[in-house]
Amino acid sequence: MKCKNPEASVDEMWKVTHQICNDLNEDDCYCSHWAEYYCDPHGDNIAKFKQKCQDHGENWYWLEC
């Protein structure tokens, strides 16, 4: 999953995604299809990732790779 915002830079979106992944102790992965980093949370961390992403504010949403 990754956290996205159409008004944010790629770098900013990566920083937000990376922080959420770190907070959840999930390893980073690289999505070659979109040339972006993400992480693949499991179990309870899936809902936590979605919530943490949306908590960043308006226009932030989660997306599966």
ABEGO torsion letter per residue (X at the ends): XBBBBAABBAAAAAAAAAAAAAAAGBBBBBBAAAGBBBBBBBEAAAAAAAAAAAAAEBGBBBBBX
